Amino acid sequence: MSITTTSPKYGILVYVQDILLSLLLVLLAILSLFSQSAQLSVILFGLFGSVLAIIWLRLSAPDLAIVELLLGAGVSTALMMKLAYTQRAFLERISIIRMIKSSLLSALFFVWMVFPSISPPDIERIKPLVLENLKFSGVESPVTAVLLNFRGYDTLLEVLVITIAIIGVLNLNLKQKDFHLKSDFERSLASILLPPAVFFSFYITYLGFSNVGGAFQGGVLLAGAFILMALTHDELKTIHVATSALGLFIFTLIAIISSFLGKGFLYIRGEIATYSIMLIELGILISTGALLFFAFRGRS
């Protein structure tokens, strides 16, 4: 968090603002968890994601803010709203005891996540290493360089885990009701928002080469565009399920090729780095959008 003025009054106002945002975040979480209405709980969850995005921005983490706004307040809210609509009878049978158990598990998970922040990595040592080797990464953004070059193994496994998880969900064969926008105004608004959503999904991915953004953020926005298409069309057949594995396929293929060239598995350096990362980003963009869309639509 950076404050560009030394005014004590300004500093106090910022401090109060941060406290209010934190309290609002906790309040929204509690209200969302214990709300008796599934629809209201989902709306509160979406507001929770929006406030959390603002907090990430206050912490000088714009990449996380974009992900939280698009995924936490956007796509996740759409998924949960569909669940609230199609599984209403099941949700109404959830008892207060189960809610309390879920709250305790969430609290334990939060405590477990806090421990790494007590002894964070040596940023002063890592940052110079990243900047020193940035010219060999093929991109200008340190975040993209770390995710798709210096720490490529982790990102490849993350893509694999997400792909397997969504495929597992699809193979549950859950029965789902149709969920479409019925109002002419809503359908018209969704049709208007669709082209900008697709355009900015590719633009955000492109920005990831030199600035804030990247394929995952773009993929989440692309998933939102696919969901808008699904909400405004009775049946969407233009997206093949094979596209969900495109990112994993391209990522693995480039890793194997680099190994055959004698560079090592996932060793992406030199002149081919830019083109390799460009292909990987494009694959992750499309597959992330497809995976989240299929999670929303279910198995056809």
C-alpha positions in Angstrom: 0.0 0.0 0.0 1.6 3.3 -1.0 0.6 6.7 0.2 2.0 9.6 -1.8 1.5 12.3 0.8 2.7 12.8 4.3 -0.4 14.6 5.5 -1.4 13.2 8.9 -5.0 13.9 8.2 -4.8 11.9 4.9 -3.0 9.0 6.7 -5.8 8.8 9.3 -8.5 8.8 6.7 -6.8 6.0 4.8 -6.3 4.0 8.0 -10.1 4.4 8.9 -11.0 3.4 5.3 -9.0 0.2 5.5 -10.6 -0.7 8.9 -14.1 -0.1 7.5 -13.3 -2.2 4.4 -12.0 -5.1 6.6 -15.1 -4.9 8.9 -17.4 -4.8 5.9 -15.7 -7.9 4.4 -16.2 -9.9 7.6 -19.8 -8.7 7.9 -20.6 -9.7 4.3 -19.0 -13.1 4.9 -21.1 -13.8 8.0 -24.3 -12.6 6.4 -23.7 -14.6 3.3 -23.0 -17.8 5.3 -26.0 -17.5 7.6 -28.6 -16.0 5.3 -31.8 -18.1 5.1 -32.3 -17.2 1.4 -30.0 -18.9 -1.1 -30.4 -16.1 -3.6 -29.6 -13.4 -1.0 -26.6 -15.4 0.1 -25.2 -15.5 -3.4 -25.7 -11.7 -3.8 -23.9 -11.1 -0.6 -21.1 -13.4 -1.7 -20.8 -11.3 -4.9 -20.5 -8.2 -2.8 -17.9 -9.9 -0.7 -15.8 -10.6 -3.8 -16.2 -6.9 -4.9 -15.0 -5.6 -1.5 -12.1 -8.1 -1.5 -11.0 -6.9 -4.9 -10.9 -3.3 -3.6 -8.8 -4.6 -0.6 -6.3 -6.3 -3.0 -6.1 -3.1 -4.9 -5.3 -1.2 -1.7 -2.6 -3.7 -1.0 -1.0 -2.9 -4.4 -1.9 -6.3 -5.9 -3.8 -5.3 -9.1 -3.4 -8.8 -10.6 -5.2 -10.4 -7.7 -7.8 -7.6 -7.7 -8.7 -8.4 -11.3 -8.9 -12.1 -10.6 -11.1 -11.6 -7.5 -13.4 -9.1 -9.3 -13.8 -11.4 -12.4 -13.8 -14.8 -10.7 -14.9 -14.1 -7.1 -17.6 -11.5 -7.8 -18.4 -12.5 -11.4 -18.1 -16.1 -12.6 -18.3 -17.7 -9.1 -21.5 -15.7 -8.4 -23.0 -16.9 -11.6 -22.2 -20.5 -10.7 -23.7 -20.2 -7.3 -26.7 -18.4 -8.6 -27.4 -21.3 -10.9 -26.9 -23.7 -8.0 -29.4 -21.7 -6.0 -31.9 -21.9 -8.8 -31.5 -25.5 -9.9 -30.8 -27.1 -6.4 -33.2 -25.0 -4.3 -34.8 -28.0 -2.6 -31.4 -29.4 -1.5 -30.1 -26.0 -0.3 -33.3 -25.5 1.9 -32.5 -28.8 3.7 -29.1 -27.5 4.9 -29.2 -27.1 8.7 -27.7 -24.5 10.9 -25.4 -27.2 12.4 -23.9 -27.8 8.9 -23.4 -24.1 8.4 -21.5 -23.9 11.7 -19.3 -26.8 10.8 -18.5 -25.2 7.4 -17.7 -22.0 9.3 -15.3 -23.8 11.6 -13.6 -25.5 8.7 -13.2 -22.2 6.9 -11.7 -20.7 10.1 -9.2 -23.5 10.3 -8.3 -23.1 6.7 -7.8 -19.4 7.2 -5.5 -20.0 10.2 -3.5 -22.6 8.1 -3.1 -20.0 5.3 -2.0 -17.3 7.8 1.1 -19.3 8.9 3.1 -18.7 5.7 2.6 -15.0 6.0 4.3 -15.0 9.4 7.6 -15.9 7.8 7.3 -14.7 4.2 10.1 -15.4 1.6 13.0 -13.0 1.4 11.6 -10.5 -1.1 14.7 -8.4 -1.1 16.7 -11.4 -2.3 14.2 -12.8 -4.8 13.2 -9.5 -6.5 16.7 -8.7 -7.8 17.0 -12.2 -9.2 13.8 -11.9 -11.1 14.7 -8.5 -12.5 18.2 -9.6 -13.4 16.9 -12.6 -15.5 13.8 -10.8 -16.8 15.5 -10.1 -20.2 15.9 -13.9 -20.8 12.2 -14.7 -20.0 10.7 -13.4 -23.2 8.3 -11.0 -21.5 8.5 -7.6 -19.7 6.1 -8.4 -16.8 7.9 -9.9 -13.8 4.7 -11.7 -12.7 4.3 -13.4 -16.1 8.0 -14.3 -16.2 7.8 -16.0 -12.8 4.5 -17.9 -13.6 5.3 -19.1 -17.1 9.1 -19.3 -17.2 11.0 -19.2 -13.9 8.2 -21.2 -12.1 6.8 -23.1 -15.1 6.6 -26.5 -13.3 4.2 -25.1 -10.7 2.0 -23.4 -13.3 1.9 -26.5 -15.5 0.7 -28.6 -12.5 -1.9 -25.9 -11.6 -3.3 -26.1 -15.1 -3.4 -29.9 -14.8 -5.2 -29.8 -11.4 -7.8 -27.3 -12.7 -8.4 -29.4 -15.8 -8.8 -32.7 -13.9 -11.1 -31.0 -11.3 -13.5 -29.7 -13.9 -13.5 -33.0 -15.8 -14.3 -34.7 -12.5 -17.2 -32.4 -11.9 -18.6 -33.0 -15.4 -18.4 -36.8 -14.9 -20.6 -36.6 -11.8 -23.6 -36.4 -14.3 -25.5 -34.1 -12.1 -29.1 -33.4 -13.3 -29.5 -29.7 -14.0 -32.5 -27.6 -14.9 -32.3 -25.2 -17.8 -31.2 -21.7 -16.7 -31.7 -18.9 -19.1 -32.5 -15.2 -19.0 -36.2 -14.8 -19.8 -36.5 -11.0 -19.8 -36.1 -9.3 -23.2 -34.2 -6.5 -21.4 -31.8 -8.9 -19.8 -31.2 -10.8 -23.0 -30.5 -7.6 -24.9 -28.1 -6.3 -22.2 -26.2 -9.6 -22.2 -26.0 -9.5 -26.0 -24.5 -5.9 -25.8 -22.0 -6.9 -23.2 -20.8 -10.1 -25.0 -18.5 -8.5 -27.7 -16.7 -6.2 -25.2 -16.2 -9.1 -22.9 -14.6 -11.2 -25.6 -12.4 -8.3 -26.8 -11.1 -7.4 -23.3 -10.4 -11.0 -22.4 -7.8 -11.1 -25.2 -6.7 -7.6 -24.4 -6.1 -8.5 -20.7 -4.1 -11.5 -21.8 -2.0 -9.3 -24.2 -1.3 -6.9 -21.3 0.2 -9.7 -19.3 3.3 -9.6 -21.4 4.3 -6.2 -20.1 1.9 -5.1 -17.4 -1.0 -6.1 -15.1 -3.0 -9.0 -16.6 -2.5 -12.4 -18.1 -4.1 -15.5 -19.5 -5.9 -16.6 -16.3 -7.6 -13.2 -15.9 -8.4 -13.1 -19.5 -9.7 -16.7 -19.4 -12.1 -15.8 -16.5 -13.5 -12.9 -18.5 -13.8 -15.1 -21.5 -15.7 -17.6 -19.4 -18.1 -14.8 -18.4 -18.6 -14.1 -22.1 -19.4 -17.8 -22.7 -21.8 -17.8 -19.8 -23.6 -14.7 -21.3 -23.9 -16.7 -24.5 -25.4 -19.6 -22.7 -27.9 -17.4 -20.8 -29.1 -15.8 -24.0 -29.2 -18.9 -26.2 -31.4 -22.0 -25.7 -28.5 -24.3 -26.7 -24.9 -23.5 -27.1 -23.0 -25.9 -29.4 -20.1 -23.7 -30.6 -17.7 -24.7 -27.8 -16.2 -28.2 -28.0 -15.2 -29.9 -24.8 -11.7 -30.5 -26.2 -10.9 -26.8 -25.9 -10.8 -27.3 -22.1 -7.6 -29.2 -22.5 -5.9 -26.8 -25.0 -3.8 -25.0 -22.4 -2.5 -28.2 -20.9 -1.8 -29.6 -24.3 0.2 -26.6 -25.6 2.0 -26.2 -22.2 3.1 -29.8 -22.2 4.0 -29.9 -25.9 6.3 -26.9 -25.5 7.9 -28.5 -22.4 8.6 -31.7 -24.4 9.9 -29.9 -27.4 12.4 -27.9 -25.2 13.5 -31.2 -23.7 14.1 -32.8 -27.1 16.1 -29.7 -28.1 18.5 -30.4 -25.3 17.5 -27.4 -23.3 15.7 -29.3 -20.5 12.1 -29.9 -19.7 10.3 -26.5 -19.6 13.5 -24.6 -20.2 12.2 -21.6 -22.1 14.9 -19.0 -22.8 16.3 -17.0 -25.7 14.6 -16.0 -28.9 11.8 -18.7 -28.7 10.7 -17.6 -25.2 8.4 -14.9 -26.4 6.6 -17.1 -29.0 6.4 -20.0 -26.6 4.9 -18.0 -23.8 2.5 -16.4 -26.3 1.2 -19.8 -27.4 1.0 -20.9 -23.7 -1.0 -17.8 -22.8 -3.3 -18.2 -25.7 -4.0 -21.9 -24.8 -4.5 -21.1 -21.1 -6.9 -18.2 -22.1 -9.1 -20.5 -24.2 -9.0 -23.5 -21.9 -9.7 -21.5 -18.7 -12.7 -19.9 -20.4 -13.9 -23.3 -21.6 -13.3 -25.0 -18.2 -15.2 -22.4 -16.2 -18.0 -22.3 -18.8 -18.4 -26.1 -18.7 -18.5 -25.9 -14.9 -21.4 -23.5 -15.3 -23.2 -25.4 -18.0 -22.6 -28.9 -16.8 -22.4 -32.0 -19.0 -24.6 -31.7 -22.1 
